[in-house]
Every structure is written in structure tokens, then in C-alpha cells.
Amino acid sequence: MNSMTEQLLDAALALPDGDRVELVEALIASFQPEDRPPFDESWREIIQRRSAELRSGQVTPVPWTEVKNRAREKAGG
């Protein structure tokens, strides 16, 4: 990921939950045909539930850098 993309990601992660969900939906939609929605209602419910778990402190978020490092370690690189 280049530095501009990382800056964009950091800015996106600082957005309120609802705005982040909308951003994710828009990005995913940009890869899909216009006649097919990116998420059905079951996905929206999961996203809303997980966002509420984060807000309530029920789950602890993992920093993106740690997620990337774990994934690289698992991939052997």
C-alpha cells in the first residue's frame, strides 16, 4: 500500500461508524455491476451488530498494522 493509500485509510478509519459503512458499501459497489446491490439486508444487520459491539466495548478492535502483520506471517512472508 502506498503512503497516499495509507493516509486515505487512516482518514477513513477516523470516520464515524455509519460513514465508514457507507464508504465501504460505495467502494464495494464500484466493483460490482450496477444491477446488483453490494449488500443485502442480512449483511447490513451484521455490520450494524458488529459496529454496536465495538461501540459498547464488547469487542476490542485490532489495529490495521497488526492485522497486516498477522496476515503476512500466516502467508509466510
N, C-alpha and C positions, 0 to 999 in steps of 0.2 A: 504494500500500500504506500503510495507516495505521500509526501508531507501535506499536500493540499487536501487529499482524501482523508487523512487522519485528522486534520483540523475540522473538516466538514463533519466527520463522525463525532468528534468531541462536542461540536456545537449542537448536533442532533441529539446527543445523549443528555444535554443540558435542558432540553425542551420538556415541558410538562407531559405526562403520560399520554393524554389524549392527542396532543400534537405529534408525538412520536408514532403513535399508532397510525394516524393519518399519513405521515411521511412514509412509513413502511408500506402501507397499502398502495400509495402512489408509486413508489419505486417498483414494487412487485407488479403492479398493473402495467407499468411501462414495458414489461417483458411478455405480456400476455395479449392474445387477440382481444380486440375491443368488445366482442360479443360474449366474452366470458368474464364474470367478475372475479377479482383476485381472492376474495374470501367469501365463504358462505356464512350464515349466522352462527353455525357451530364454532367456527374459528373466532368470530367476534366475541362469543361468550368466553372462550378460553383466554383470549387476550385480555379481556376485561377482568376475569377472575385472577389471572396472574399479576396484572397491574395492581389490583386491590391487595393481593398478598404482599407485594413489595411495599406499598404504601403503609400497610399495617405493621410491617416489621416481621411478619410471619416467615418470610424467607429473606436471605441476605444476598444481595447482588454480588456477582463476581466481576471484577474489573476486566475490561476488554483485553488488556495486555496479558492478563493471566490466562484468559480463555485461549488466546492465540498461542501462548507458550505451551499450554497443556495439549492443544491440538497438534502442534508441531512435534512435541515429544512423543505423542501416540503414533504419529505418522513416521517417526524415525528420523526426523530432521530438525 
